[in-house]
Amino acid sequence: MTLASTLCGLLTKAAQTGHTQPWRLPQGLQVRVAARPARLCVWREAGVWTPGEAAEREGHTCAGALGWSDYLLSWQGRYLIVTQVEPLLEAQA
């Protein structure tokens, strides 16, 4: 299973159930997927995990796997939050 298919499946399940969906990659990265708004909570229990380029690269990788081109990264304590920015609906004339 690829990162993209796994995250897409978790996002779908989160949207259907209304509950966050946890997942752990083999290298120790942990992800909690939520819907409405679509967002990921990313962290590591072991190793270096601090705000900065290396940790944020993990967030960019996950967002890219989901096909998100417009998203925000923010830190809440030790958690990196990746939130998809919803496109604005254009007013129809």
C-alpha positions as a Markdown table, in Angstrom:
| # | Residue | x | y | z |
|---|---|---|---|---|
| 1 | Met | 0.0 | 0.0 | 0.0 |
| 2 | Thr | 1.3 | 3.4 | -0.9 |
| 3 | Leu | 1.4 | 6.5 | 1.4 |
| 4 | Ala | -1.2 | 8.1 | -0.9 |
| 5 | Ser | -3.7 | 5.3 | -0.9 |
| 6 | Thr | -3.3 | 4.8 | 2.9 |
| 7 | Leu | -3.9 | 8.5 | 3.7 |
| 8 | Cys | -6.8 | 8.8 | 1.2 |
| 9 | Gly | -8.4 | 5.7 | 2.8 |
| 10 | Leu | -8.0 | 7.2 | 6.3 |
| 11 | Leu | -9.4 | 10.5 | 5.2 |
| 12 | Thr | -12.4 | 8.8 | 3.6 |
| 13 | Lys | -13.0 | 6.8 | 6.8 |
| 14 | Ala | -12.7 | 9.9 | 9.0 |
| 15 | Ala | -15.3 | 11.7 | 6.8 |
| 16 | Gln | -17.7 | 8.7 | 7.0 |
| 17 | Thr | -17.4 | 8.1 | 10.7 |
| 18 | Gly | -16.7 | 11.6 | 12.0 |
| 19 | His | -13.8 | 10.2 | 14.1 |
| 20 | Thr | -10.1 | 10.7 | 13.7 |
| 21 | Gln | -8.2 | 7.8 | 12.2 |
| 22 | Pro | -4.7 | 7.0 | 13.6 |
| 23 | Trp | -1.9 | 5.4 | 11.6 |
| 24 | Arg | 1.8 | 4.7 | 12.2 |
| 25 | Leu | 4.4 | 4.4 | 9.5 |
| 26 | Pro | 7.1 | 1.7 | 9.9 |
| 27 | Gln | 9.8 | 4.4 | 10.5 |
| 28 | Gly | 7.9 | 5.8 | 13.5 |
| 29 | Leu | 6.0 | 8.7 | 12.1 |
| 30 | Gln | 2.5 | 8.9 | 13.5 |
| 31 | Val | -0.4 | 10.5 | 11.8 |
| 32 | Arg | -3.9 | 11.2 | 12.9 |
| 33 | Val | -6.3 | 12.0 | 10.1 |
| 34 | Ala | -9.5 | 14.1 | 10.5 |
| 35 | Ala | -12.1 | 15.4 | 8.1 |
| 36 | Arg | -14.1 | 18.6 | 8.0 |
| 37 | Pro | -11.8 | 20.4 | 7.7 |
| 38 | Ala | -9.4 | 17.9 | 6.2 |
| 39 | Arg | -6.3 | 17.8 | 8.4 |
| 40 | Leu | -3.4 | 15.7 | 9.6 |
| 41 | Cys | -1.7 | 15.7 | 12.9 |
| 42 | Val | 1.8 | 14.4 | 12.5 |
| 43 | Trp | 4.4 | 13.6 | 15.2 |
| 44 | Arg | 7.1 | 11.2 | 16.4 |
| 45 | Glu | 7.5 | 9.6 | 19.8 |
| 46 | Ala | 11.2 | 8.9 | 19.4 |
| 47 | Gly | 14.0 | 10.7 | 17.7 |
| 48 | Val | 14.4 | 14.4 | 16.9 |
| 49 | Trp | 11.0 | 16.0 | 16.4 |
| 50 | Thr | 11.0 | 19.8 | 16.7 |
| 51 | Pro | 9.7 | 22.7 | 14.6 |
| 52 | Gly | 11.9 | 23.1 | 11.6 |
| 53 | Glu | 12.6 | 22.1 | 8.1 |
| 54 | Ala | 13.1 | 18.3 | 8.7 |
| 55 | Ala | 9.8 | 17.8 | 10.6 |
| 56 | Glu | 7.9 | 20.1 | 8.2 |
| 57 | Arg | 9.2 | 18.1 | 5.2 |
| 58 | Glu | 7.2 | 15.2 | 6.7 |
| 59 | Gly | 4.1 | 17.3 | 6.6 |
| 60 | His | 4.8 | 18.5 | 3.0 |
| 61 | Thr | 5.2 | 14.8 | 2.0 |
| 62 | Cys | 1.9 | 13.8 | 3.5 |
| 63 | Ala | 0.1 | 16.7 | 1.9 |
| 64 | Gly | 1.6 | 16.0 | -1.4 |
| 65 | Ala | 0.6 | 12.3 | -1.2 |
| 66 | Leu | -3.0 | 13.5 | -0.7 |
| 67 | Gly | -2.7 | 15.8 | -3.7 |
| 68 | Trp | -3.2 | 18.9 | -1.6 |
| 69 | Ser | -1.7 | 21.9 | -3.4 |
| 70 | Asp | -3.0 | 24.5 | -0.9 |
| 71 | Tyr | -2.4 | 23.7 | 2.8 |
| 72 | Leu | -1.2 | 25.3 | 6.0 |
| 73 | Leu | 1.4 | 23.9 | 8.4 |
| 74 | Ser | 1.2 | 24.9 | 12.1 |
| 75 | Trp | 2.6 | 23.7 | 15.3 |
| 76 | Gln | 0.6 | 22.9 | 18.4 |
| 77 | Gly | 3.0 | 21.8 | 21.1 |
| 78 | Arg | 4.8 | 18.8 | 19.7 |
| 79 | Tyr | 2.3 | 18.2 | 16.9 |
| 80 | Leu | 2.6 | 19.4 | 13.4 |
| 81 | Ile | -0.9 | 20.2 | 12.0 |
| 82 | Val | -1.4 | 20.1 | 8.2 |
| 83 | Thr | -4.7 | 21.6 | 7.2 |
| 84 | Gln | -6.0 | 21.6 | 3.7 |
| 85 | Val | -7.2 | 25.0 | 2.6 |
| 86 | Glu | -10.6 | 24.7 | 1.0 |
| 87 | Pro | -11.0 | 26.5 | -2.4 |
| 88 | Leu | -13.3 | 29.5 | -2.2 |
| 89 | Leu | -16.5 | 29.0 | -4.1 |
| 90 | Glu | -16.9 | 31.5 | -6.8 |
| 91 | Ala | -20.2 | 33.4 | -6.9 |
| 92 | Gln | -22.2 | 32.4 | -9.9 |
| 93 | Ala | -23.6 | 35.2 | -11.9 |
